[in-house]
Amino acid sequence: MNLFKKVVLILMLINIGLFASYISVCQKCHGKNFEKRALGKSRIVKNLKKEEIKKRLLFFKTSNSIMKSYASNLSKKQIEQIANVFGK
């Protein structure tokens, strides 16, 4: 395997690890399969469409809700990834 392929593979594995780490934070309130209403208030994430997830996370980045502390750390790319993986 040449150096370029090794670097790409390492970056992919790091990205997967980072994705898993911030998803695990979400799962604490939203459930392992995103099947719970966080704090008994939120919508069930697994039932949301991709666009709705993106819209809500972008809103939370600047809101005064409890989600601001989580969403404000997400990049647009990370928000896109979350929506693609968990949205309908």
N, CA, C and O atoms as CSV, one atom per row, in Angstrom:
chain,resi,resn,atom,element,x,y,z
A,1,MET,N,N,0.850,-1.175,0.000
A,1,MET,CA,C,0.000,0.000,0.000
A,1,MET,C,C,0.896,1.238,0.000
A,1,MET,O,O,1.809,1.348,0.818
A,2,ASN,N,N,0.633,2.164,-0.915
A,2,ASN,CA,C,1.491,3.345,-0.976
A,2,ASN,C,C,1.126,4.337,0.135
A,2,ASN,O,O,0.095,4.197,0.793
A,3,LEU,N,N,1.968,5.318,0.327
A,3,LEU,CA,C,1.824,6.284,1.416
A,3,LEU,C,C,0.500,7.040,1.329
A,3,LEU,O,O,-0.166,7.239,2.345
A,4,PHE,N,N,0.121,7.456,0.139
A,4,PHE,CA,C,-1.127,8.196,-0.036
A,4,PHE,C,C,-2.317,7.377,0.457
A,4,PHE,O,O,-3.161,7.894,1.188
A,5,LYS,N,N,-2.390,6.119,0.069
A,5,LYS,CA,C,-3.490,5.260,0.494
A,5,LYS,C,C,-3.492,5.075,2.005
A,5,LYS,O,O,-4.556,5.034,2.623
A,6,LYS,N,N,-2.309,4.961,2.606
A,6,LYS,CA,C,-2.212,4.812,4.056
A,6,LYS,C,C,-2.734,6.061,4.766
A,6,LYS,O,O,-3.469,5.968,5.750
A,7,VAL,N,N,-2.348,7.222,4.258
A,7,VAL,CA,C,-2.804,8.475,4.863
A,7,VAL,C,C,-4.319,8.598,4.745
A,7,VAL,O,O,-4.987,8.965,5.712
A,8,VAL,N,N,-4.858,8.301,3.589
A,8,VAL,CA,C,-6.304,8.365,3.387
A,8,VAL,C,C,-7.013,7.400,4.337
A,8,VAL,O,O,-8.015,7.766,4.952
A,9,LEU,N,N,-6.515,6.193,4.460
A,9,LEU,CA,C,-7.109,5.201,5.351
A,9,LEU,C,C,-7.071,5.673,6.803
A,9,LEU,O,O,-8.061,5.543,7.522
A,10,ILE,N,N,-5.952,6.214,7.231
A,10,ILE,CA,C,-5.831,6.719,8.599
A,10,ILE,C,C,-6.820,7.859,8.845
A,10,ILE,O,O,-7.477,7.896,9.885
A,11,LEU,N,N,-6.926,8.779,7.903
A,11,LEU,CA,C,-7.877,9.887,8.053
A,11,LEU,C,C,-9.317,9.394,8.104
A,11,LEU,O,O,-10.127,9.922,8.866
A,12,MET,N,N,-9.635,8.401,7.313
A,12,MET,CA,C,-10.985,7.825,7.346
A,12,MET,C,C,-11.271,7.205,8.710
A,12,MET,O,O,-12.355,7.394,9.262
A,13,LEU,N,N,-10.314,6.472,9.251
A,13,LEU,CA,C,-10.502,5.836,10.558
A,13,LEU,C,C,-10.632,6.872,11.666
A,13,LEU,O,O,-11.434,6.700,12.584
A,14,ILE,N,N,-9.855,7.939,11.590
A,14,ILE,CA,C,-9.984,9.019,12.574
A,14,ILE,C,C,-11.358,9.646,12.481
A,14,ILE,O,O,-11.997,9.894,13.503
A,15,ASN,N,N,-11.821,9.906,11.271
A,15,ASN,CA,C,-13.131,10.509,11.062
A,15,ASN,C,C,-14.234,9.606,11.610
A,15,ASN,O,O,-15.170,10.096,12.243
A,16,ILE,N,N,-14.142,8.309,11.380
A,16,ILE,CA,C,-15.128,7.356,11.900
A,16,ILE,C,C,-15.120,7.394,13.429
A,16,ILE,O,O,-16.181,7.372,14.054
A,17,GLY,N,N,-13.942,7.450,14.028
A,17,GLY,CA,C,-13.829,7.509,15.481
A,17,GLY,C,C,-14.440,8.774,16.053
A,17,GLY,O,O,-15.123,8.728,17.076
A,18,LEU,N,N,-14.198,9.905,15.400
A,18,LEU,CA,C,-14.776,11.165,15.851
A,18,LEU,C,C,-16.290,11.143,15.720
A,18,LEU,O,O,-17.004,11.613,16.607
A,19,PHE,N,N,-16.777,10.598,14.615
A,19,PHE,CA,C,-18.215,10.495,14.399
A,19,PHE,C,C,-18.852,9.661,15.507
A,19,PHE,O,O,-19.878,10.043,16.070
A,20,ALA,N,N,-18.245,8.534,15.812
A,20,ALA,CA,C,-18.771,7.653,16.862
A,20,ALA,C,C,-18.759,8.342,18.215
A,20,ALA,O,O,-19.677,8.150,19.013
A,21,SER,N,N,-17.738,9.138,18.485
A,21,SER,CA,C,-17.656,9.788,19.792
A,21,SER,C,C,-18.724,10.858,19.960
A,21,SER,O,O,-19.306,10.968,21.039
A,22,TYR,N,N,-19.003,11.659,18.917
A,22,TYR,CA,C,-20.052,12.658,19.140
A,22,TYR,C,C,-21.442,12.065,19.040
A,22,TYR,O,O,-22.379,12.624,19.610
A,23,ILE,N,N,-21.613,10.968,18.346
A,23,ILE,CA,C,-22.909,10.283,18.321
A,23,ILE,C,C,-23.203,9.675,19.689
A,23,ILE,O,O,-24.352,9.666,20.129
A,24,SER,N,N,-22.176,9.169,20.364
A,24,SER,CA,C,-22.400,8.571,21.688
A,24,SER,C,C,-22.918,9.605,22.682
A,24,SER,O,O,-23.665,9.258,23.597
A,25,VAL,N,N,-22.536,10.863,22.517
A,25,VAL,CA,C,-23.058,11.931,23.368
A,25,VAL,C,C,-24.557,12.099,23.103
A,25,VAL,O,O,-25.335,12.255,24.045
A,26,CYS,N,N,-24.962,12.070,21.855
A,26,CYS,CA,C,-26.377,12.205,21.485
A,26,CYS,C,C,-27.213,11.064,22.066
A,26,CYS,O,O,-28.333,11.264,22.538
A,27,GLN,N,N,-26.636,9.869,22.017
A,27,GLN,CA,C,-27.359,8.677,22.444
A,27,GLN,C,C,-27.681,8.685,23.932
A,27,GLN,O,O,-28.594,7.978,24.359
A,28,LYS,N,N,-26.976,9.445,24.716
A,28,LYS,CA,C,-27.256,9.510,26.153
A,28,LYS,C,C,-28.673,9.988,26.425
A,28,LYS,O,O,-29.328,9.485,27.338
A,29,CYS,N,N,-29.152,10.941,25.658
A,29,CYS,CA,C,-30.511,11.466,25.844
A,29,CYS,C,C,-31.514,10.913,24.825
A,29,CYS,O,O,-32.678,10.685,25.157
A,30,HIS,N,N,-31.058,10.699,23.582
A,30,HIS,CA,C,-31.961,10.307,22.500
A,30,HIS,C,C,-32.100,8.798,22.336
A,30,HIS,O,O,-32.908,8.343,21.527
A,31,GLY,N,N,-31.331,8.014,23.085
A,31,GLY,CA,C,-31.402,6.563,23.011
A,31,GLY,C,C,-30.406,5.985,22.021
A,31,GLY,O,O,-29.968,6.664,21.092
A,32,LYS,N,N,-30.056,4.734,22.230
A,32,LYS,CA,C,-29.057,4.059,21.404
A,32,LYS,C,C,-29.405,4.107,19.920
A,32,LYS,O,O,-28.532,4.297,19.073
A,33,ASN,N,N,-30.684,3.934,19.617
A,33,ASN,CA,C,-31.147,3.946,18.224
A,33,ASN,C,C,-31.953,5.204,17.902
A,33,ASN,O,O,-32.734,5.228,16.951
A,34,PHE,N,N,-31.750,6.246,18.710
A,34,PHE,CA,C,-32.445,7.526,18.539
A,34,PHE,C,C,-33.962,7.359,18.574
A,34,PHE,O,O,-34.699,8.016,17.839
A,35,GLU,N,N,-34.401,6.461,19.452
A,35,GLU,CA,C,-35.819,6.119,19.564
A,35,GLU,C,C,-36.528,6.843,20.709
A,35,GLU,O,O,-37.736,6.678,20.880
A,36,LYS,N,N,-35.806,7.637,21.491
A,36,LYS,CA,C,-36.382,8.283,22.676
A,36,LYS,C,C,-36.618,9.766,22.462
A,36,LYS,O,O,-35.969,10.416,21.642
A,37,ARG,N,N,-37.564,10.275,23.226
A,37,ARG,CA,C,-37.783,11.718,23.288
A,37,ARG,C,C,-36.862,12.254,24.373
A,37,ARG,O,O,-37.096,12.013,25.557
A,38,ALA,N,N,-35.840,12.965,23.992
A,38,ALA,CA,C,-34.875,13.491,24.966
A,38,ALA,C,C,-35.579,14.384,25.976
A,38,ALA,O,O,-36.316,15.300,25.614
A,39,LEU,N,N,-35.338,14.099,27.240
A,39,LEU,CA,C,-35.953,14.829,28.349
A,39,LEU,C,C,-37.476,14.836,28.267
A,39,LEU,O,O,-38.132,15.693,28.859
A,40,GLY,N,N,-38.030,13.880,27.533
A,40,GLY,CA,C,-39.481,13.792,27.362
A,40,GLY,C,C,-40.060,14.908,26.522
A,40,GLY,O,O,-41.278,15.082,26.486
A,41,LYS,N,N,-39.205,15.679,25.838
A,41,LYS,CA,C,-39.666,16.860,25.101
A,41,LYS,C,C,-39.421,16.804,23.597
A,41,LYS,O,O,-40.253,17.255,22.810
A,42,SER,N,N,-38.296,16.259,23.208
A,42,SER,CA,C,-37.885,16.361,21.798
A,42,SER,C,C,-38.699,15.436,20.899
A,42,SER,O,O,-39.443,14.568,21.355
A,43,ARG,N,N,-38.523,15.661,19.621
A,43,ARG,CA,C,-39.071,14.723,18.654
A,43,ARG,C,C,-38.178,13.486,18.643
A,43,ARG,O,O,-37.023,13.547,19.063
A,44,ILE,N,N,-38.703,12.383,18.171
A,44,ILE,CA,C,-37.912,11.166,18.061
A,44,ILE,C,C,-37.082,11.270,16.784
A,44,ILE,O,O,-37.623,11.303,15.679
A,45,VAL,N,N,-35.773,11.322,16.953
A,45,VAL,CA,C,-34.856,11.593,15.845
A,45,VAL,C,C,-34.979,10.562,14.734
A,45,VAL,O,O,-34.936,10.926,13.559
A,46,LYS,N,N,-35.131,9.289,15.070
A,46,LYS,CA,C,-35.182,8.258,14.033
A,46,LYS,C,C,-36.395,8.414,13.113
A,46,LYS,O,O,-36.437,7.809,12.042
A,47,ASN,N,N,-37.380,9.218,13.520
A,47,ASN,CA,C,-38.573,9.443,12.695
A,47,ASN,C,C,-38.476,10.688,11.823
A,47,ASN,O,O,-39.376,10.964,11.031
A,48,LEU,N,N,-37.386,11.442,11.966
A,48,LEU,CA,C,-37.245,12.697,11.226
A,48,LEU,C,C,-36.590,12.493,9.863
A,48,LEU,O,O,-35.773,11.591,9.675
A,49,LYS,N,N,-36.963,13.343,8.928
A,49,LYS,CA,C,-36.323,13.341,7.617
A,49,LYS,C,C,-34.971,14.047,7.731
A,49,LYS,O,O,-34.735,14.833,8.649
A,50,LYS,N,N,-34.100,13.748,6.782
A,50,LYS,CA,C,-32.746,14.318,6.780
A,50,LYS,C,C,-32.773,15.845,6.875
A,50,LYS,O,O,-32.041,16.439,7.666
A,51,GLU,N,N,-33.613,16.463,6.072
A,51,GLU,CA,C,-33.682,17.924,6.047
A,51,GLU,C,C,-34.135,18.487,7.386
A,51,GLU,O,O,-33.653,19.538,7.809
A,52,GLU,N,N,-35.048,17.806,8.056
A,52,GLU,CA,C,-35.523,18.262,9.361
A,52,GLU,C,C,-34.408,18.178,10.407
A,52,GLU,O,O,-34.266,19.075,11.239
A,53,ILE,N,N,-33.632,17.117,10.365
A,53,ILE,CA,C,-32.508,16.976,11.296
A,53,ILE,C,C,-31.506,18.110,11.074
A,53,ILE,O,O,-31.059,18.741,12.032
A,54,LYS,N,N,-31.156,18.366,9.816
A,54,LYS,CA,C,-30.211,19.451,9.512
A,54,LYS,C,C,-30.760,20.797,9.993
A,54,LYS,O,O,-30.052,21.578,10.628
A,55,LYS,N,N,-32.012,21.048,9.685
A,55,LYS,CA,C,-32.657,22.310,10.056
A,55,LYS,C,C,-32.634,22.505,11.569
A,55,LYS,O,O,-32.298,23.585,12.056
A,56,ARG,N,N,-32.988,21.473,12.300
A,56,ARG,CA,C,-33.056,21.573,13.760
A,56,ARG,C,C,-31.665,21.736,14.374
A,56,ARG,O,O,-31.491,22.546,15.285
A,57,LEU,N,N,-30.683,20.993,13.898
A,57,LEU,CA,C,-29.331,21.122,14.443
A,57,LEU,C,C,-28.742,22.505,14.146
A,57,LEU,O,O,-28.070,23.087,14.997
A,58,LEU,N,N,-28.988,23.026,12.954
A,58,LEU,CA,C,-28.513,24.376,12.638
A,58,LEU,C,C,-29.193,25.414,13.528
A,58,LEU,O,O,-28.554,26.372,13.964
A,59,PHE,N,N,-30.486,25.228,13.800
A,59,PHE,CA,C,-31.200,26.122,14.712
A,59,PHE,C,C,-30.603,26.052,16.118
A,59,PHE,O,O,-30.387,27.083,16.755
A,60,PHE,N,N,-30.338,24.843,16.596
A,60,PHE,CA,C,-29.813,24.662,17.948
A,60,PHE,C,C,-28.434,25.291,18.137
A,60,PHE,O,O,-28.062,25.631,19.260
A,61,LYS,N,N,-27.677,25.449,17.063
A,61,LYS,CA,C,-26.339,26.048,17.170
A,61,LYS,C,C,-26.401,27.461,17.752
A,61,LYS,O,O,-25.464,27.896,18.422
A,62,THR,N,N,-27.493,28.177,17.502
A,62,THR,CA,C,-27.613,29.564,17.957
A,62,THR,C,C,-28.769,29.779,18.935
A,62,THR,O,O,-29.047,30.918,19.312
A,63,SER,N,N,-29.428,28.738,19.341
A,63,SER,CA,C,-30.586,28.861,20.239
A,63,SER,C,C,-30.134,28.984,21.694
A,63,SER,O,O,-28.946,28.878,21.997
A,64,ASN,N,N,-31.073,29.205,22.567
A,64,ASN,CA,C,-30.798,29.234,24.003
A,64,ASN,C,C,-31.270,27.948,24.669
A,64,ASN,O,O,-31.519,27.937,25.874
A,65,SER,N,N,-31.395,26.880,23.915
A,65,SER,CA,C,-31.859,25.604,24.459
A,65,SER,C,C,-30.693,24.797,25.008
A,65,SER,O,O,-29.530,25.148,24.814
A,66,ILE,N,N,-31.018,23.728,25.686
A,66,ILE,CA,C,-29.993,22.833,26.218
A,66,ILE,C,C,-29.143,22.237,25.085
A,66,ILE,O,O,-27.987,21.872,25.301
A,67,MET,N,N,-29.711,22.143,23.897
A,67,MET,CA,C,-28.998,21.571,22.754
A,67,MET,C,C,-27.883,22.480,22.231
A,67,MET,O,O,-27.004,22.011,21.509
A,68,LYS,N,N,-27.900,23.753,22.576
A,68,LYS,CA,C,-26.874,24.659,22.065
A,68,LYS,C,C,-25.472,24.187,22.438
A,68,LYS,O,O,-24.554,24.261,21.621
A,69,SER,N,N,-25.304,23.709,23.653
A,69,SER,CA,C,-23.969,23.286,24.094
A,69,SER,C,C,-23.457,22.091,23.295
A,69,SER,O,O,-22.247,21.884,23.205
A,70,TYR,N,N,-24.350,21.314,22.721
A,70,TYR,CA,C,-23.954,20.168,21.897
A,70,TYR,C,C,-23.834,20.570,20.425
A,70,TYR,O,O,-22.826,20.284,19.779
A,71,ALA,N,N,-24.857,21.226,19.906
A,71,ALA,CA,C,-24.900,21.557,18.479
A,71,ALA,C,C,-23.883,22.621,18.087
A,71,ALA,O,O,-23.399,22.625,16.955
A,72,SER,N,N,-23.557,23.515,19.001
A,72,SER,CA,C,-22.632,24.599,18.645
A,72,SER,C,C,-21.243,24.081,18.300
A,72,SER,O,O,-20.472,24.774,17.636
A,73,ASN,N,N,-20.917,22.881,18.741
A,73,ASN,CA,C,-19.614,22.287,18.442
A,73,ASN,C,C,-19.582,21.509,17.127
A,73,ASN,O,O,-18.519,21.064,16.695
A,74,LEU,N,N,-20.729,21.346,16.498
A,74,LEU,CA,C,-20.798,20.571,15.259
A,74,LEU,C,C,-20.532,21.451,14.044
A,74,LEU,O,O,-21.036,22.570,13.950
A,75,SER,N,N,-19.746,20.939,13.132
A,75,SER,CA,C,-19.525,21.636,11.864
A,75,SER,C,C,-20.703,21.332,10.941
A,75,SER,O,O,-21.505,20.437,11.211
A,76,LYS,N,N,-20.794,22.086,9.858
A,76,LYS,CA,C,-21.848,21.809,8.878
A,76,LYS,C,C,-21.672,20.411,8.282
A,76,LYS,O,O,-22.650,19.724,7.989
A,77,LYS,N,N,-20.430,20.004,8.110
A,77,LYS,CA,C,-20.151,18.668,7.577
A,77,LYS,C,C,-20.639,17.596,8.556
A,77,LYS,O,O,-21.241,16.605,8.142
A,78,GLN,N,N,-20.385,17.791,9.836
A,78,GLN,CA,C,-20.848,16.833,10.838
A,78,GLN,C,C,-22.370,16.772,10.898
A,78,GLN,O,O,-22.948,15.694,11.039
A,79,ILE,N,N,-23.015,17.927,10.790
A,79,ILE,CA,C,-24.474,17.968,10.778
A,79,ILE,C,C,-25.004,17.197,9.573
A,79,ILE,O,O,-25.971,16.443,9.683
A,80,GLU,N,N,-24.371,17.392,8.440
A,80,GLU,CA,C,-24.748,16.666,7.213
A,80,GLU,C,C,-24.590,15.161,7.416
A,80,GLU,O,O,-25.459,14.387,7.014
A,81,GLN,N,N,-23.491,14.745,8.034
A,81,GLN,CA,C,-23.265,13.326,8.290
A,81,GLN,C,C,-24.334,12.742,9.201
A,81,GLN,O,O,-24.863,11.663,8.934
A,82,ILE,N,N,-24.650,13.451,10.271
A,82,ILE,CA,C,-25.671,12.977,11.203
A,82,ILE,C,C,-27.004,12.827,10.474
A,82,ILE,O,O,-27.683,11.809,10.612
A,83,ALA,N,N,-27.367,13.831,9.710
A,83,ALA,CA,C,-28.639,13.784,8.975
A,83,ALA,C,C,-28.666,12.621,7.983
A,83,ALA,O,O,-29.681,11.935,7.857
A,84,ASN,N,N,-27.563,12.400,7.286
A,84,ASN,CA,C,-27.515,11.307,6.300
A,84,ASN,C,C,-27.591,9.944,6.945
A,84,ASN,O,O,-28.188,9.024,6.385
A,85,VAL,N,N,-26.996,9.798,8.115
A,85,VAL,CA,C,-26.984,8.487,8.768
A,85,VAL,C,C,-28.316,8.207,9.469
A,85,VAL,O,O,-28.819,7.085,9.408
A,86,PHE,N,N,-28.889,9.210,10.130
A,86,PHE,CA,C,-30.051,8.940,10.974
A,86,PHE,C,C,-31.377,9.429,10.405
A,86,PHE,O,O,-32.431,9.050,10.916
A,87,GLY,N,N,-31.360,10.253,9.371
A,87,GLY,CA,C,-32.605,10.751,8.788
A,87,GLY,C,C,-33.210,9.788,7.799
A,87,GLY,O,O,-32.548,8.897,7.266
A,88,LYS,N,N,-34.484,9.995,7.574
A,88,LYS,CA,C,-35.201,9.164,6.595
A,88,LYS,C,C,-35.048,9.729,5.205
A,88,LYS,O,O,-35.582,9.168,4.248
